[in-house]
Amino acid sequence: MQNAPGAASLLCRRKMTKEEKKKLEIIVGALQKAGFDPVNQLQGYMITGRDYYITRTDNARELIKTVSRDSLGELLSFIEKND
C-alpha cells in the first residue's frame, strides 16, 4: 500500500482551506486505518462519484461529501507527484 501524505505535507498546499485539509487528513487516515490504499479508493470515488469507495471509519464517508472535487483532485495530483 502506498503511503499517503501526512499532516505536514497536506498543510503545505495553498489552494485548499484549512477545514478541507483537516477533512482530507481524516479521510486518508481512515482509509489507511481500514486497510485500504487511499489513492485507489479516492480515484474510484472521483471517477464514479459513488461513496462506497470511502470507508465509514471515522465518519469518512460523510466527510468526503463535504470536500470539493477540486480539492480531491489536487490531493491526488500531489500524491502522484510525490510518490
N, C-alpha and C positions, 0 to 999 in steps of 0.2 A: 504494500500500500504506500502511496506517495505521502510525503509529509506536507500538509497544508501549512500556509504561513501562520506564524504565531501572532500574538497581540502586537508586538513591536512592528512587524512588517506590514500589518494591516493599517496601523495608525499612521504610517508614512504616506499613505495615499491621500491626495488632497481633494479629489472631486466628491468623495462621499462625506456625508455628515457624520459626526461622532456617534450619533444614535444608530445609523446604518452600520457603521464599523462594528459597534458593540453587538448588534444583532447578528452580523455575519460571523463574528468570533464565536458566538454561542452556537450558531448553526453548524459551523465547521467542527467545533469541539464535540457537539452532539453526534454528528455523523461519525467522527473518529471513535467516540466512546461506544457507539453501537456496532463498530467493526466495519464500517463502510469506507470506501475511498471517496473522500469529499469531492474530488474533481469529477469522477464518473457520475456521482449522484447529482451534482449541480448541473452538469452538462445535460443529463437526462431530463431534469426539471426544466432547463432553459429550452430544450428542443420541443418537448411535448406540452409543457405547462401543467403537467399532472403532479400533484403534490405527493403522490405515493413514493416518489423518489427520495423524499425527505423523511427522516425518522421522526417519530413522535417524542423521542427522548428530549428532555429539557424544553419541551414545547416548541421545538424547532419547526415543526410543520406549520404551526400558526404564525411563527415569526417570519418565515420565508414569504408569506403572503403580503407582508408589510414592507418588504425590501424591493426597491425598483429593479427592473430588469437591467438597466444601465449599470447599476452597482454590482449586480451579479456578473455581468459580462466583464466589467473592469477587474473584479476579483479573479475570475478565471483566466483572463489575459495576464494578470500579474503572476499567478501561479505558474502558468505555462512558460513565461519568460524566465522565471527564476528556478525552474525545475532542472 
